[in-house]
Amino acid sequence: MGRRLSRIAGAVALLLIAGLASGCNTVKQPGYNYPSLGDGMTILLFVVVPLSIFGTVALLAALPSLLARPRYRPGKGWDHDPLWFAGPNDPDDAIAAAEPGTVSKGGASAEW
């Protein structure tokens, strides 16, 4: 999701910059008075707007890792409750109630 969103934002930024640049490259015809953008507007359009777009894309790209909870690192203690995925609701009772039986083989030997 983040990669797709950053690609879309990059495409929008390129289109915006291309549109601004094409608007500034008009051919001046004699007899017409074209107003100047001025220093402030030029800096705003060509520096502040692209930096804000790139900053937004960078924030969106980094947001999932910034919001993630701490991960387990090897060698560190495990301070969460044990969890048995797709197991019974009470694993201790299930283990205590289990009966020993024949162990079937499997895998590549095809001894099911």
Secondary structure, 3 states (H helix, E strand, C coil): CHHHHHHHHHHHHHHHHHHHHHHHCCCCCCCCCCCCCCHHHHHHHHHHHHHHHHHHHHHHHHHHHHHCCCCCCCCCCCCCCCCCCCCCCCHHHHHHHCCCCCCCCCHHHCCC
